[in-house]
């Protein structure tokens, strides 16, 4: 099945991988588009503040984000790697326990990591009990507002951190796309709350006499503060000099289909994406007689060709399927070198 889709304007992307020693073929590009097949363009773009790494579950987002953070630590003063996936993997990847507080990664002097709960509770320290109760009622009565408020608190926390660049290891595509919709969710929530307030102004005034005065104003003030945070985040999202999104996939139909959906949604939200990492590509040994290996190479080759057609204006990085897991600082550091070297050409299917 072919994925024929019309893209809106996007920037180029990068491609790359390492496991084998490809010497003479390293000069060949995976995609004949003039775009360098590596993530070096991201490492060298000093203006970037937020780098999101996302894609379908199980395609290697965490390994890619960890490796990219390692390369950025060589070029930037300080780097923060943040996991917003409820199923955190940073601790497993580095073999070191991380929490919601930024922790220096073992073996580095300027790379920090943290695992944040994306459903972090909204701050209520400035609200009294009546205000907290009303805010909770608002959160439960308006679909999506509870997650939007949590996301606003999360981004406010991240914005207050003083790092040269922040790399986000995101949740699978569906959850990530939902986060991108939160600015409009908050805006709709504010409108609905105002509508309810105007319609039942008399009743609210009478009820306020029975509870603490100023409850409504405190809740509205909190919602407005969260809305302003989201609007500021949204502005940064849409600035290609500050934010970019790296899409990670594998050469299979479902992953490619979800990547295309992600690229289209990012374009819809005006978020820059010009790098795609194609992971788990099988490079068989010469003269291999493994039927399953050759069949898989043939299958992957079909989707690699489609990726070349769909993303000829991207930097596409091809990464091979490894014999071992990439775990621990030393392994991640070694693997990360593949992100900044030109990718080898994709394997040709056996005849």
N, C-alpha and C positions, 0 to 999 in steps of 0.2 A: 504494500500500500504506500502510495506517495503522499508526502505532506507538502501540498502546494498552497502557500499562504502569502498574502501580500503584506509586506512589512512597511511600517512607517519609517521615517528617517532614523537611523541608528548609527552609532559610531563603531569602528572596527573592533575586533576581538583577538584574543591570543590563544596559542595552542602549544602543548608540550608534554614530555615524559622522560623517564630515564632508565630503568632496569638493565637494559642491554648496552653493549658498547657498539654504537653505530658511528663509525668513523667516516668512511668515505661517503655515506649517504646523508650525513648531517647537514650538508649544504642544500638538500632538497626540502622544499616546503611541503607541508601537508595540504595546504590550500593555496592554489595559485591565484591569490588575490592581492599580493603586494603587502599584506598585513603580516607582521612578524609573528610566527607561531610560538609565542611564549607570553608570559605574564610580566615581562620586563617593562612594558609600557606602564603598568600600574606602579611598580617599584620606583620608577623614575619620575612619576608625576607627583612632585612634592606638595602640590596644593590639596591633594585628597585628604579628607578628614575621616570619612566613613566608607568602609568597603564591606559590602554584604556578599556572602558566599551562600548560594542556595541551589536547590534542585530537588528532585524526587528522593524519597528515602532510600538509603542503601547504595548511593552512587559514589560515595567518597567525599562528601562535603567537609567533614571534620578533618580528614587528612589534608585536603586542599587548603582549608582555612589555616590550619596549623603551619603548613609548609609556607604559605604566603606570608604569614605573620613573622616567621623566622627570617625570610628574605627581607622583609621590610625593616626588621630590627637592625640590619646591616646598613640601611640607608637613612633611617630616621632616629631621632634622639630618644624617643620612647614609643612603645607600641603596646596597645591593650587588645587582647583577644577575648571576646565575649561570646558565650554560648547562650542563645535564647531558645534553644530546643529543650522542651520538657524532659526529653531523654538525653541528659547531658553525657558527652563523650570525651570532653577535654581531659578530664582526670585520667581516663583510661588510655587516651592517646599518649600523654606525657608520662604516665606512671606516677602521677603526683596528685594529691587531693586538692581540689580547688573549691571555693565557696562563693558566696555573693560578694565577698570582699576581694579586691584585686590582690593577687599574690604573685611574687616574682617567680618565674619559671626556672627550675633548676638548670644550671649550665649557661644562663644568660644574665646580663646585667641591666638590660633595658626592655625586656619582654615580660609582660604581665598577663595573667589570665584570670577570668572569673566566670562563674556559672550562675546566671540570674534566672530566677523563677519568673516566667513571663506573665504569671497571674498574681504578681505581687500586689498586696493589698494597698488600696489608696490611703495615703496619709490622712489621719484624722486627728492629729494632735492639736490642731487649731480649732477644732469643732467641739461643741458640747454634745451631750448625749442626744438631745432632740435633733440637732443638726445631723449627727451621724445616722440616726434612724431614718430621717427624711432622705438623706443621700443614699442610704441603702435601698429605700423604696424606689427611688429614681433608677438606681442601677438594675433592680430586678424587674421593673415595669417596662423598660425600654430595651428591646433586643440589641445586643452587642455593646451597649454602653458600659457594662461592667468591664469587659475586655479593653475597650477603648480607654477608659480611665486608668486601668492598670498599665496599659502601654504608655500613656502620657507620663505616668509616674516613673516608669522605667527609663524613658528617654530623657526625662528631666534629670534623673540620677546620672545617666551617661554623659549628658551635656556638661555637668558640673565637674567632670574629671578632666584633669590637665594632661592629656597625652597627645603626641604628635599625630597619631593616626589610630583609629579603632577598627578592628576587623570583627565582623559579626558572623559567627557560625550559626546559621538560622535553622529553624524547624523545616520540615518538608514543605513543598511548594504551596499547598492549600492553606496552611496556617500562615505562611509568610504573606501570601496575597491578601489574606484577611487583615493582617496588620496594616497593609498599605491603604486599606479602605477606611481606617479609623478616623482620619480627619473629617470625612463626610458623615460618619456615624455620630461623632460628637456634635457636629453642626446641626444635624437633624434632631439630636436629643435636646439641644438648647432650644430649638424652635418649638418642639413639642412641650417642653417644660414651661416655656413662656406662654404657650397657648392655654395650657391647663391653669396656669396662674391667673391669666386674664379672665378665663371663663368662670373660675370659682374664687374670684378675689374676695367676695364678701364672706364666704365660708372660711377661707384661709385666715382672714383677719380675725374672725371670731375664735377659731382654733388657736391662733397665736396668743390669744389672751390667756389660754390655759397652759401654754408651754412657755419656754424661754423666749423673750423678745429677740427679734433679729434673726431667727432661725432661717427664714426664707432667704434673707440677704446673705447669710454666711454660706448657704448651700449654693446659691447662684454665683457668689464670688468664687467659690471653689471650682464650680463647673467652668466659669469664665477663665480662670487661671489655667485649668487643664486644656481648654480650647486654645488659648494663646500658645501654650507649650507645643501642642500638636501642629498649629499653624506654622510655628517657627521650625519645627522638625520637617514639616512638609516643604517648606521653602528650601531647606538644606538638601532634602531629598532630590529636588528638581534642579539643583546646581551641579552640572557635570564636572565642575572644577573641585567640588567638595565631596561628591558622592558617586560611587559606581557600584554595579552589581555584577558579580561573576557567577555565571550559570554553570553548574556541574552536571554532567550526564554520562550515560554509558551508551554504546552503540546498539540499542535495542528500541523497538517500536514505542513501547509505553513511555520510556524515559525521554525519547526524542519528542514524542507528542506533548509530554508535560513541559519540556524545555521550551517548545514553541509557544505553548500557552503562557508560560512565564514571561518570555520575551515580549509577547503581545501585550500582556498586562502591564509590564514595566514601561512599555512605550505609551500605553494609555495614561499611566500616572506620571509620565514625563521623567522617568528615572533612567539615567544613563546605564546602558549595558553594551559592552563591545568586546567582552572576553567570554569565551566558552571553553571549558575544560572537558575533554572526552576521556573518561577514565576506563580502566579495566579492558584495554584493547589487547587482544591476544596476538603475540608475535611468535609464531611457531618456529621450531628449530628447522634448519635447512634439511630438505629431503625427509621431512617427518611423514610417517605412515599412519599417524593417529587419525582414524576416521572422524572421531568426535571433534578433535582439534581442528581439522580441515573444514568440517561442516560449520563449526562456529566461526572460523575466519571468513568463510563465504558469507554467512549471515551478517556478521559485523561489517564486512566490506560494503554491503548494500546500503546500510544505514550511514556509514562513513561518507559514502558518495552523496547521500541526501543532505548530510550536514554540510558538505562542501557547497552544494547548490544553494541551500537555504541561507547559509551564513558566510557568503563569500566576502562580505564587508566586515567580518569580525576577525579578531585574533583567536584562532582555534588551537588549543594546546592538547595534544594527544598523549595520554599516559598509558603505559602497558600494564597488563595484568601481572602482578608480582607473585613470586613463589612464597613470599613470607609477608606477614603483617608489618605495617609501618608503625611501630610502637616505641616510645622512649625518645628522649631528646636527641640522642646520637642518630637514630634511624630517621627521624623527621628532618634533622639538619641535612643529612646526606640526600634524602629524597627531594628536599626543597630545591636543590640545585637544578633539578629538571625543569622547574618553573621558569627559569631565566635563561635557558639555552634553547636554541631552535629545535622544534620537534622533528623527529625522524619521520619519513613518509609512512603512511599506513600500510600494513602488509597486504600483498596482493593475494587474492583467493587462489587456492590450489586448483589446477585444471583437472 
